[in-house]
Amino acid sequence: MNNKDMFAVIAKAVQDVSQELQLHNGTLEVVDFKDGVAYLALKGACVGCQSVGCGVISNFEYSLKVLIPQINRVVFLGR
């Protein structure tokens, strides 16, 4: 699977797993995927929120890795 296809797969997975953030006026956006690393940007109310660091990020990373085994690591931008 090429990076463009992988980007689309990750974007769909992010949409599915980020519903909890949407309830709090936040979102995640896929910025890039390369060398097994997914780069996601926190948007909206999530930027700078203390709750994001309390396991929420770990849960999203775990969920994405389970859904997409090609992801080795997730980098969250905007924290």
C-alpha positions in Angstrom: 0.0 0.0 0.0 1.4 3.4 -1.0 1.5 6.4 1.3 -1.5 8.0 -0.3 -3.6 5.0 0.3 -2.3 4.6 3.8 -3.1 8.3 4.5 -6.7 7.6 3.5 -6.9 4.5 5.7 -5.5 6.4 8.7 -7.9 9.4 8.1 -10.9 7.0 8.2 -9.6 5.3 11.3 -8.9 8.7 13.0 -12.5 9.7 12.2 -13.8 6.5 13.8 -11.8 6.7 17.0 -12.0 10.5 17.6 -15.7 10.7 18.3 -14.9 11.2 22.0 -12.9 14.3 21.2 -15.7 15.7 19.0 -18.0 15.6 22.0 -15.6 18.1 23.6 -15.2 20.3 20.6 -11.9 18.9 19.5 -10.7 16.9 16.6 -7.7 15.1 15.1 -6.4 15.6 11.7 -3.9 13.4 9.8 -0.9 15.5 8.7 1.4 12.9 7.3 2.4 9.2 7.3 5.9 8.1 6.6 8.3 5.3 7.7 5.6 3.8 9.9 4.9 7.0 11.8 1.5 8.7 11.7 1.6 12.4 12.3 -1.7 13.8 13.7 -2.6 17.3 14.7 -4.8 18.1 17.6 -7.4 20.8 16.7 -10.1 22.8 18.5 -10.5 22.5 22.2 -7.9 19.7 22.4 -5.0 22.1 21.8 -3.5 22.7 25.2 -6.1 20.8 27.1 -4.7 19.0 30.2 -7.1 16.0 29.8 -5.5 15.1 26.4 -2.4 14.1 28.2 -4.2 11.9 30.8 -4.4 8.7 28.8 -6.5 10.0 25.9 -3.5 10.2 23.6 -2.3 6.7 24.7 -5.7 5.3 24.0 -5.8 6.8 20.5 -2.3 5.6 19.7 -3.2 2.1 20.8 -6.4 2.0 18.9 -4.8 3.2 15.7 -2.0 0.6 16.0 -4.5 -2.1 16.5 -6.6 -1.0 13.5 -3.6 -0.3 11.3 -0.6 -2.6 12.0 1.6 -0.6 9.7 1.7 2.2 12.2 4.7 1.8 14.5 4.3 5.2 16.3 1.9 8.1 16.4 3.2 11.7 16.9 0.6 14.2 18.1 1.3 17.8 17.0 -0.2 20.7 18.9 0.2 19.4 22.4 
